[in-house]
Amino acid sequence: MADEVILLDFWPSPFGLRARISLAEKGVEYEYKDEDLSNKSPLLLKSNPIHKKIPVLIHNGKSICESLVIVQYIDEVWKDKPLMPKDPYERAQARFWADFVDKKLNDSRIWRSKGEAQEAAKKEFIDCLKLLEEELGDKPFYGGKNLGYMDVVLVSFACWFYTYETEGNFSIENECPKIIAWVKRCMEKESVSKSLPDPHKVYEFAGVLKKKHGVE
Ligand SMILES: N[C@@H](CCC(=O)N[C@@H](CS)C(=O)NCC(=O)O)C(=O)O
C-alpha cells in the first residue's frame, strides 16, 4: 500500500519550508494542508498537542513535529538523495549549525521592530550570516557537492531576506555576498525554487502581521 503523507503547514513559514524542500528533494508525494494559525484545525491540535505549531508531518497516521526532526525523519525514511552527511562528526556539525540557525538567526525583531532594537537585531543577523559564510568556506553547499541538511535548514529563510532588507534598510548581498551566491545556487535546485514562496508575497504578509500587532 502507498504511503499516506500529509503536511500541516503555513505557506510563509521557514520551518514548514524545510519539510516541503526535503519532500521535494526526495520526490515524495504528499497532501499539503495550509493552516489558519488564528484558527487551528482539530487535526493540528491533535497532531501537535504539545506546541500546537506547524509544521507537522503525518506519515501513515503517525505525526512528527518540529521541523529539524521532520527533515531528519524524511531523510531516514526516504533514503534517495541523502541530506545528512554519512560521517558521524560531519553529522554532528550539521546539527550544530542547524541549532545555531534556530537559536541565533531566527529573530523577528529585524522586521518587526524599529530604532535601537532593530539595529541590534540587524547587527546580530549580519554577524550570524558572516559566521555561516565562514562555515560554508569554498564548498558549493553546506552538504558539500550537493544540497544537504544544513542547506535545507538555512535556505528556508531566503524568501524572508527581501522583507528583512526592506524593513531594515540594508543589503544582505553587500554584507554577505557569499551567502547570496549560495542562495542562488540553491535556487537552481527545483526542490528549492518551486518550494520557496515569492519574497514580495512574504513581504505583504509581514506587513499584514505588523498591522495586526500594531507595529508601524
Ligand atoms: N521550532 C519549531 C517552530 C515552528 C513555528 O514556530 N511555527 C509557527 C509558524 S512559523 C507556528 O506554528 N506558530 C503558531 C503558534 O505559535 O501558535 C519548528 O522548527 O518546527
The ligand as a Gaussian input file, in Angstrom:
#p B3LYP/6-31G(d) Opt

LIG

0 1
 N       10.631000      25.041000      16.416000
 C        9.503000      24.898000      15.540000
 C        8.978000      26.277000      15.177000
 C        7.681000      26.193000      14.392000
 C        6.934000      27.519000      14.411000
 O        7.350000      28.499000      15.045000
 N        5.772000      27.533000      13.733000
 C        4.940000      28.721000      13.742000
 C        4.696000      29.217000      12.319000
 S        6.164000      29.798000      11.567000
 C        3.575000      28.372000      14.339000
 O        3.033000      27.316000      14.102000
 N        3.012000      29.284000      15.106000
 C        1.724000      29.132000      15.692000
 C        1.693000      29.482000      17.146000
 O        2.749000      29.820000      17.709000
 O        0.620000      29.447000      17.717000
 C        9.925000      24.107000      14.309000
 O       11.118000      24.134000      13.968000
 O        9.071000      23.423000      13.719000

